[in-house]
Amino acid sequence: LDVDVLIAHGTGILPGDVPALRGGAGRTAVATAPKGYLKFGWGTTPVKELTAAGVAVGLATDGAASNNSLDVWESMT
């Protein structure tokens, strides 16, 4: 990746994708909203693999319809 990228969710990131996310000239980060994924039974973001590779991962909310709250602090519990 040649430019800075913020990936929303990252639930489709596969183990083979991680080296490409850490190896570009730009900075790559992923915003994950796990509470919404649990509500809908979606897959999860591979947070451990991403952080181990040096990719920044941030916590997000996906809106009240997805997790019943817009409060990111509440999502941490």
C-alpha positions as CSV (number, residue, x, y, z in Angstrom):
1,L,0.0,0.0,0.0
2,D,1.5,3.3,-1.1
3,V,-0.8,5.7,0.8
4,D,-2.3,5.9,4.3
5,V,-5.3,3.6,4.7
6,L,-8.0,3.2,7.3
7,I,-9.8,-0.1,6.9
8,A,-13.3,-0.1,8.4
9,H,-14.2,-3.3,10.2
10,G,-11.5,-5.7,8.8
11,T,-13.7,-8.7,9.3
12,G,-12.6,-10.0,5.9
13,I,-8.9,-9.8,6.6
14,L,-7.3,-13.2,6.1
15,P,-4.0,-14.3,7.7
16,G,-2.3,-14.0,4.3
17,D,-3.4,-10.4,4.0
18,V,-1.5,-9.2,7.1
19,P,2.0,-9.0,5.6
20,A,0.6,-6.7,2.8
21,L,-1.0,-4.5,5.4
22,R,2.2,-4.0,7.3
23,G,4.6,-3.8,4.4
24,G,3.5,-0.8,2.4
25,A,5.0,2.7,2.2
26,G,1.8,4.2,3.8
27,R,0.4,3.7,7.3
28,T,-2.4,1.2,7.6
29,A,-4.9,1.1,10.5
30,V,-8.0,-0.9,11.1
31,A,-11.1,0.2,13.0
32,T,-13.0,-2.6,14.6
33,A,-16.5,-2.6,16.1
34,P,-16.7,-6.0,17.8
35,K,-20.0,-5.5,19.7
36,G,-21.9,-5.1,16.4
37,Y,-20.3,-8.2,15.0
38,L,-21.4,-10.2,18.0
39,K,-25.0,-8.9,17.6
40,F,-25.2,-10.0,14.0
41,G,-23.1,-13.1,14.2
42,W,-20.4,-11.8,11.8
43,G,-16.8,-12.9,11.8
44,T,-14.3,-10.9,13.9
45,T,-11.3,-8.7,13.1
46,P,-7.9,-10.6,13.6
47,V,-6.8,-8.1,16.2
48,K,-3.9,-10.2,17.7
49,E,-2.4,-10.9,14.3
50,L,-2.7,-7.3,13.1
51,T,-1.2,-5.8,16.3
52,A,1.6,-8.4,16.3
53,A,2.4,-7.3,12.8
54,G,2.5,-3.7,13.8
55,V,-0.8,-2.6,12.2
56,A,-2.7,-0.1,14.4
57,V,-6.1,-1.3,15.5
58,G,-8.7,1.0,17.0
59,L,-12.0,0.4,18.7
60,A,-15.1,1.8,17.1
61,T,-18.9,1.7,17.2
62,D,-21.0,1.0,14.2
63,G,-24.0,2.9,15.1
64,A,-27.0,2.4,17.3
65,A,-28.7,0.0,14.8
66,S,-25.7,-2.4,15.0
67,N,-24.9,-2.4,18.7
68,N,-27.6,-0.4,20.5
69,S,-25.2,2.4,21.4
70,L,-22.9,5.0,19.9
71,D,-20.9,5.0,23.1
72,V,-17.4,3.8,22.3
73,W,-16.6,3.6,26.1
74,E,-19.5,1.3,26.6
75,S,-18.3,-0.9,23.8
76,M,-15.0,-1.5,25.7
77,T,-16.9,-3.4,28.4
